[in-house]
Amino acid sequence: MINCDQCLAQLDAYFDGALDPVQQFRIERHGRSCPTCGRAGRAKFKEKLRERGPFEVYVATARTTAFGARRARPSTTVRRP
């Protein structure tokens, strides 16, 4: 288990995909259970989106769900002509 300081220090590497799977899992688990780190993870996600633009949105979106952000769901509404 990692603590808040370790989690916050590794958020950049997490969103850049630079961590091994074990470290990714530890950060995700901590981000789900800690409100402070969860908020920090969502803020870092938004920052990374501004830096990278829409090209890497999918990758970043897949990661942010670990921090409790909601992934957009496709509309199920059928429009009739």
Sequence and secondary structure as in RCSB ss.txt:
>XXXX:A:sequence
MINCDQCLAQLDAYFDGALDPVQQFRIERHGRSCPTCGRAGRAKFKEKLRERGPFEVYVATARTTAFGARRARPS
TTVRRP
>XXXX:A:secstr
   HHHHHHTHHHHHTT S HHHHHHHHHHHHH HHHHHHHHHHHHHHHHHH GGGHHHHHHHHGGGT       
      
